[in-house]
Amino acid sequence: MRVALVYIHVVNPEANSTELYLACSKRFAATYYLFPPGLEHDLFVVSCQGQGKLPPLDIFAPLPVNYEVYDGGGWDIGAYQMMARKLDHDFVVFATSRVHLHKPGWLHRIVNCREQFGEGLYGNSGSYEHCSLWRTDIRNEPVRNPHIRTEFFGCNPAIMRTYPMAINSRHTSFQFESDRNSLTNFYISKGLETRVATWDGCYRIPDWRTPPNIFRRGDQSNLLVWDRHTDIYHGAEPHVKAELAAVTGDFA
């Protein structure tokens, strides 16, 4: 199986937090060295929102990185969609700019789940959280949308290319992740696997919120990778952690 890893480097975000995103890429590269992926793959770094600029190449040296540039809309998801059109690998894992590693073998683990269960959508974490921009029911209560989070997920790019919506705005990027038109629902409609890969298993809906130490639960050590939202949860007060767990799916 030919595997690719696509990592997003944000050059010039709208919030003008260039130094923050440089630090994120440095952390990703440092943890990549410290905790090797455990599987041969092609590594792609996509420079986003930088008007054609590449990231400082010394961040990723001496890794054999293939550099790409994306200046379209849709944030990270727009870049993912561009790379799905370009790549002909059997399985591509997409990682957002805030991803960092904490244990070796993380790439091998998610690919192993794909090899075990077949064609489908495989992610690091799942959630029932809705996007706050829209979607309430007749009682004005949020509609819960089970979905694989897009901070770190893998799939066959040939199938992802058939996803019908062009991701060209922040709004459509939210739809891609967690609305009724999500990539998760797209895979479900095709009868394909949608699983969350952890260190101790590969879980389908509705079981992906059952393992210990997953996204917004415990010490989150069962996650293959960590990201911005796992960091927020880690540093939160207990009552805030309970609120975050509730919106994620740990509800009565």
WONORZI-V634027 format. One record per backbone hydrogen bond with DSSP energy under -1.0 kcal/mol. CO is the residue of the C=O (numbers start at 1). NH is the residue of the N-H. If there is no record, write none. Layout:
BEGIN
co = (CO	CO)
nh = (NH	NH)
END
This chain:
BEGIN
co = (2	2	3	4	5	6	7	9	13	17	18	19	20	21	22	23	24	25	26	27	28	29	30	31	36	37	42	43	44	45	46	47	48	50	56	57	60	63	66	68	70	74	75	76	77	78	79	80	81	82	83	91	92	93	94	95	96	100	105	106	107	108	109	110	111	112	113	114	119	121	122	123	125	127	128	131	135	137	141	147	151	152	153	154	155	156	157	159	160	169	170	171	172	173	174	175	176	179	182	183	184	185	187	188	193	195	196	201	203	204	207	213	214	217	220	222	226	227	228	229	230	231	233	237	238	239	240	241	242	243	244	245	245	248	249)
nh = (90	91	42	93	44	95	46	48	16	21	22	23	24	25	26	27	28	29	30	31	32	33	34	35	105	108	5	66	7	68	9	70	11	53	59	61	63	65	45	47	49	78	79	80	81	82	83	84	85	86	87	4	155	6	153	8	99	226	109	110	111	112	113	114	115	116	117	118	193	195	154	197	149	147	145	134	143	140	137	127	96	124	94	122	92	160	161	162	163	173	174	175	176	177	178	179	183	182	186	187	188	189	192	191	121	123	203	198	196	207	210	222	217	220	223	199	100	231	232	233	234	235	236	241	242	243	244	245	246	247	248	249	250	128	251)
END
